[in-house]
Amino acid sequence: MQEKKVLICCANGVATSTFVAMKCKNKFKELGINAAVTTCTSLEVKSKAQRLKPDLIISNVGKTISVPEGIPVVYGVNLLSGKDADKTWEEILACLKTE
């Protein structure tokens, strides 16, 4: 299976993005999804996305962040609270689904 690239951003690129990254790594491992997960700040997300060309961006600061066209953005704050997390996982997995 081809490796997927996931970029996770939050305001400072430390606490919440790291927490969501750990949740993603665990979930992807559980589901057998080969994915490289990288974190960054909301200010870095556009330049990092241009360089890394991720399959998906998970944002903890909203979906209105500036990213290169064509890269899907999922709002990941539900993964922090657990509320409606299943819906967020469905969105994430749909974006990573291989054709």
HUWOVEN-V79613 format. One record per run of one state. SS is the DSSP state (2 for helix, 1 for strand, 0 for the rest). FROM is the first residue (numbers start at 1). TO is the last residue. Records with the same first field share a line. If there is no record, write none. Layout:
# HUWOVEN-V79613
SS: FROM-TO ; FROM-TO
This chain:
# HUWOVEN-V79613
0: 1-3 ; 11-14 ; 32-34 ; 42-44 ; 53-55 ; 60-71 ; 76-77 ; 82-84 ; 97-99
1: 4-10 ; 35-41 ; 56-59 ; 72-75
2: 15-31 ; 45-52 ; 78-81 ; 85-96
